[in-house]
Amino acid sequence: MSAKEPVAVKAHAKINAFLRVLGRRPDGFHDLETLLIPLDLHDVVTAEPGPGGLTLSVAGPLGEQVPPGEENLVMVAARALAEATGLASPSARLTIDKRVPVAAGMGGGSADAAAALRALERLWGTALEPDALREVAAHVGSDVPALLAGGAVFAAGRGERVHPVHVQTTSWVVKPLGFAVRTPDAFAWWDAEGATGPDAGALIAAAETGNDELLGHALFNDLQAPVIARHPEIAETIETFIDAGALGAVMTGSGPTVVALATHPAHADRVAEAVPGSFVASGPPVATPQPLSGAG
């Protein structure tokens, strides 16, 4: 049944504990492997009945950095869900409370799209089968299926093949940098000069067993070196984290955000104090993302 009240869903930021790029595909995407860990840092996407059509507004501390037009992935997701479910005249008023850094490699736009799919499923009462909803998510964006899953996942292909991973709770220090890196640019730089990293089985096992020391040493991102070649500030930030006592540090996604692993929250606080502009987060969140309100 459809909901008559607003439905709000958390849209969790993510980090990539590793990102392994295997090569460019004929369709222009890249085959990759990654361990994606959602953080407690999140936006909130709200869907509520509207007078007609689809509208989007963006609020929150970082709201001014996000375009509210048709190119926003929340709108793309809404129209994709309507098409997949046969809604000829979809109607909803959508709102993003924006708190996740924008164009930072933390999956904020993809997380918002995944949350919009969850919220609109409840609002419209469409009830797609999980496989069908993941297929819609894959059409919206490469990270959307993984962020739809609601927990840590191993993702492969261009990101559409998703497998849950039981990751122990980890403490991270997050340092956004004051510039953006376009994902297509990062992958193009990898095409020109990048290399494929090692098999990540030991890293995944460390994350599953809570071996933070091994996990910290094993963090890697195949996009990191090509991006650092254009933005050496990333390397400087990684070095600063290591000097501050982090177990390891790595650029997440296509950058430029750097994340550093700590042994526990108090250790993370000490590392963050040594790196101005950073903040502490943990992940994965204990609860899977469910609507904060609304019937269903």
C-alpha positions as CSV (number, residue, x, y, z in Angstrom):
1,M,0.0,0.0,0.0
2,S,1.1,3.5,-0.7
3,A,2.0,5.9,2.1
4,K,0.0,9.1,2.8
5,E,2.6,10.6,5.1
6,P,6.2,11.7,4.2
7,V,8.8,8.9,4.1
8,A,12.3,9.8,5.1
9,V,15.3,7.5,4.5
10,K,18.9,8.0,5.6
11,A,21.5,8.2,2.7
12,H,24.8,7.0,4.2
13,A,28.1,8.2,2.9
14,K,30.6,5.4,1.9
15,I,34.3,4.8,1.8
16,N,36.2,2.3,-0.3
17,A,38.5,0.3,1.8
18,F,40.0,-0.8,-1.5
19,L,39.3,0.0,-5.1
20,R,40.8,-2.3,-7.7
21,V,40.4,-1.3,-11.4
22,L,40.6,-4.3,-13.8
23,G,40.3,-2.5,-17.1
24,R,38.1,-0.4,-19.4
25,R,35.0,-2.1,-20.9
26,P,33.7,-1.8,-24.5
27,D,30.7,0.2,-23.1
28,G,33.1,2.9,-21.7
29,F,32.7,1.8,-18.0
30,H,35.5,0.0,-16.1
31,D,35.4,-3.4,-14.5
32,L,36.4,-3.0,-10.8
33,E,36.3,-4.7,-7.4
34,T,35.8,-2.8,-4.2
35,L,34.9,-3.2,-0.5
36,L,32.4,-0.4,0.2
37,I,31.7,0.5,3.8
38,P,28.8,2.9,4.6
39,L,29.4,5.4,7.4
40,D,27.2,6.9,10.0
41,L,27.5,10.2,8.3
42,H,24.4,10.6,6.1
43,D,22.0,12.8,4.2
44,V,18.2,12.4,4.6
45,V,16.0,12.0,1.6
46,T,12.3,12.6,2.1
47,A,9.5,11.8,-0.3
48,E,6.0,13.0,0.3
49,P,2.8,13.3,-1.7
50,G,2.8,16.2,-4.1
51,P,0.2,18.1,-6.1
52,G,1.4,16.6,-9.4
53,G,4.7,15.7,-11.1
54,L,8.1,15.4,-9.4
55,T,9.8,18.2,-7.6
56,L,13.1,18.3,-5.7
57,S,14.5,20.8,-3.2
58,V,17.8,20.6,-1.4
59,A,18.5,22.0,2.1
60,G,21.0,21.3,4.8
61,P,24.5,22.6,5.5
62,L,25.8,21.6,2.0
63,G,22.5,22.2,0.1
64,E,23.8,25.1,-1.9
65,Q,26.4,22.8,-3.6
66,V,23.8,20.4,-5.1
67,P,21.8,21.1,-8.2
68,P,18.0,20.4,-7.7
69,G,17.3,19.9,-11.4
70,E,16.6,16.9,-13.6
71,E,20.3,16.0,-13.6
72,N,20.3,15.3,-9.9
73,L,20.5,11.5,-9.3
74,V,17.5,11.6,-7.0
75,M,15.3,12.8,-10.0
76,V,17.0,10.3,-12.3
77,A,16.1,7.5,-9.7
78,A,12.6,8.7,-9.4
79,R,11.9,8.6,-13.1
80,A,13.7,5.3,-13.5
81,L,11.5,3.8,-10.8
82,A,8.3,5.2,-12.3
83,E,9.2,3.8,-15.7
84,A,10.1,0.4,-14.2
85,T,6.8,0.2,-12.4
86,G,4.6,1.6,-15.1
87,L,3.6,4.8,-13.4
88,A,2.6,7.1,-16.2
89,S,2.2,10.2,-14.1
90,P,4.5,9.9,-11.1
91,S,4.0,12.5,-8.4
92,A,6.1,13.3,-5.3
93,R,7.8,16.1,-3.5
94,L,11.4,15.1,-2.8
95,T,13.8,16.8,-0.4
96,I,17.5,16.2,0.3
97,D,18.9,17.3,3.7
98,K,22.5,17.5,2.4
99,R,25.4,16.8,4.8
100,V,27.7,14.4,2.9
101,P,30.6,16.3,1.1
102,V,29.8,16.8,-2.6
103,A,32.0,15.5,-5.4
104,A,34.3,14.0,-2.8
105,G,34.4,10.3,-3.6
106,M,32.1,9.5,-0.7
107,G,29.1,8.5,-2.8
108,G,26.8,11.2,-1.6
109,G,24.8,11.5,-4.9
110,S,24.5,7.8,-5.3
111,A,23.4,7.3,-1.7
112,D,20.7,10.0,-2.2
113,A,19.5,8.1,-5.3
114,A,19.4,4.8,-3.4
115,A,17.5,6.4,-0.5
116,A,15.1,8.0,-3.0
117,L,14.3,4.6,-4.4
118,R,13.6,3.2,-0.9
119,A,11.4,6.2,0.0
120,L,9.5,6.2,-3.3
121,E,8.9,2.5,-3.1
122,R,7.1,3.1,0.2
123,L,5.4,6.3,-0.9
124,W,4.1,4.8,-4.1
125,G,3.6,1.2,-2.9
126,T,5.3,-0.2,-5.9
127,A,7.0,-3.1,-4.1
128,L,9.4,-4.3,-6.8
129,E,11.2,-7.5,-6.2
130,P,14.8,-6.9,-4.8
131,D,16.5,-8.0,-8.0
132,A,14.3,-5.7,-10.1
133,L,15.0,-2.8,-7.7
134,R,18.7,-3.4,-8.0
135,E,18.4,-3.4,-11.8
136,V,16.7,0.0,-11.6
137,A,19.5,1.2,-9.3
138,A,22.2,0.0,-11.7
139,H,20.6,2.1,-14.5
140,V,20.8,5.2,-12.3
141,G,24.5,4.9,-11.4
142,S,27.4,2.5,-10.7
143,D,27.5,3.0,-6.9
144,V,23.7,3.0,-6.4
145,P,23.2,-0.8,-6.2
146,A,25.9,-1.1,-3.5
147,L,24.4,1.8,-1.5
148,L,21.0,0.3,-1.8
149,A,22.2,-2.8,0.0
150,G,22.2,-1.1,3.4
151,G,25.5,-2.5,4.7
152,A,29.1,-3.2,3.7
153,V,29.4,-5.0,0.4
154,F,31.9,-6.4,-2.1
155,A,31.0,-4.9,-5.4
156,A,32.3,-6.0,-8.8
157,G,31.6,-5.5,-12.5
158,R,31.0,-1.7,-12.9
159,G,29.5,-1.9,-9.4
160,E,26.2,-3.7,-10.2
161,R,27.3,-7.2,-8.8
162,V,26.9,-6.8,-5.0
163,H,27.6,-9.3,-2.3
164,P,27.1,-8.5,1.5
165,V,30.3,-8.6,3.7
166,H,30.1,-8.9,7.5
167,V,32.5,-6.1,8.4
168,Q,33.2,-5.3,12.0
169,T,32.6,-1.7,13.1
170,T,35.5,0.5,12.2
171,S,36.6,4.0,13.3
172,W,37.7,6.5,10.6
173,V,39.0,10.0,10.3
174,V,37.7,11.8,7.2
175,K,39.5,14.7,5.5
176,P,37.6,16.3,2.6
177,L,39.8,18.5,0.5
178,G,38.9,21.9,-1.0
179,F,38.5,20.8,-4.6
180,A,36.5,18.3,-6.7
181,V,37.6,15.4,-8.8
182,R,35.3,14.3,-11.6
183,T,35.0,10.5,-11.7
184,P,35.3,10.3,-15.5
185,D,38.6,12.2,-15.2
186,A,40.0,9.9,-12.6
187,F,39.2,6.8,-14.7
188,A,40.6,8.5,-17.8
189,W,43.9,9.2,-15.9
190,W,44.0,5.5,-14.8
191,D,43.5,4.5,-18.5
192,A,46.6,6.5,-19.4
193,E,48.9,5.5,-16.6
194,G,47.2,3.4,-14.0
195,A,48.0,-0.1,-12.7
196,T,45.8,-2.9,-11.1
197,G,46.4,-3.6,-7.5
198,P,46.7,-7.0,-5.7
199,D,43.9,-9.4,-4.9
200,A,42.1,-8.1,-1.8
201,G,41.2,-11.3,-0.1
202,A,43.4,-10.7,2.9
203,L,42.0,-7.2,3.3
204,I,38.4,-8.4,3.2
205,A,39.3,-11.1,5.8
206,A,40.8,-8.5,8.0
207,A,37.7,-6.3,7.8
208,E,35.5,-9.4,8.6
209,T,37.5,-10.4,11.6
210,G,38.2,-6.9,13.0
211,N,42.0,-7.0,12.4
212,D,42.3,-3.3,12.1
213,E,46.1,-3.3,12.0
214,L,46.2,-5.6,9.0
215,L,43.3,-3.7,7.4
216,G,45.1,-0.4,7.8
217,H,48.2,-1.7,6.1
218,A,46.2,-3.2,3.3
219,L,44.1,-0.2,2.2
220,F,44.6,0.7,-1.4
221,N,43.0,2.5,-4.4
222,D,44.1,2.1,-8.0
223,L,42.8,5.5,-8.8
224,Q,44.9,7.2,-6.1
225,A,48.3,7.4,-8.0
226,P,46.9,9.0,-11.2
227,V,44.8,11.5,-9.1
228,I,47.8,12.3,-6.9
229,A,49.8,13.1,-10.0
230,R,47.4,16.0,-10.6
231,H,46.7,16.8,-6.9
232,P,49.7,16.2,-4.7
233,E,47.7,17.5,-1.7
234,I,46.2,14.1,-1.4
235,A,49.6,12.5,-0.8
236,E,50.4,15.2,1.7
237,T,47.2,14.5,3.6
238,I,47.9,10.7,3.7
239,E,51.4,11.3,5.1
240,T,49.9,13.7,7.7
241,F,47.5,11.0,8.8
242,I,50.2,8.4,9.1
243,D,52.4,10.8,11.1
244,A,49.5,11.4,13.4
245,G,49.3,7.7,14.2
246,A,46.6,6.3,11.9
247,L,46.8,2.6,11.1
248,G,46.6,3.5,7.4
249,A,45.1,6.1,5.1
250,V,43.8,6.1,1.5
251,M,41.9,8.2,-1.0
252,T,38.3,7.0,-1.2
253,G,36.5,6.6,-4.5
254,S,37.7,8.9,-7.2
255,G,38.8,11.4,-4.6
256,P,39.8,13.7,-3.3
257,T,38.7,12.8,0.2
258,V,41.2,10.9,2.3
259,V,40.1,8.5,5.0
260,A,42.3,7.1,7.8
261,L,41.7,4.1,9.9
262,A,41.9,4.3,13.7
263,T,41.8,1.6,16.4
264,H,38.9,3.0,18.3
265,P,36.8,6.2,18.6
266,A,39.1,7.8,21.1
267,H,42.2,7.1,18.9
268,A,40.2,8.6,15.9
269,D,39.6,11.7,18.0
270,R,43.3,12.1,18.6
271,V,44.2,11.6,15.0
272,A,41.5,14.1,13.9
273,E,42.9,16.7,16.3
274,A,46.3,16.5,14.5
275,V,44.7,17.0,11.0
276,P,42.8,20.2,10.8
277,G,39.5,20.1,8.9
278,S,39.0,16.3,9.5
279,F,36.2,14.7,11.3
280,V,35.4,11.3,12.9
281,A,33.0,8.7,11.5
282,S,32.3,5.0,12.0
283,G,31.0,2.3,9.8
284,P,29.1,0.3,8.9
285,P,26.1,1.7,10.8
286,V,24.6,-0.9,13.2
287,A,21.1,-0.6,11.6
288,T,20.3,-1.0,7.9
289,P,18.7,2.1,6.4
290,Q,15.0,1.9,6.8
291,P,12.5,4.7,6.4
292,L,12.6,7.1,9.4
293,S,8.9,7.8,9.0
294,G,5.9,6.9,6.9
295,A,3.5,4.0,6.6
296,G,4.4,0.8,5.0
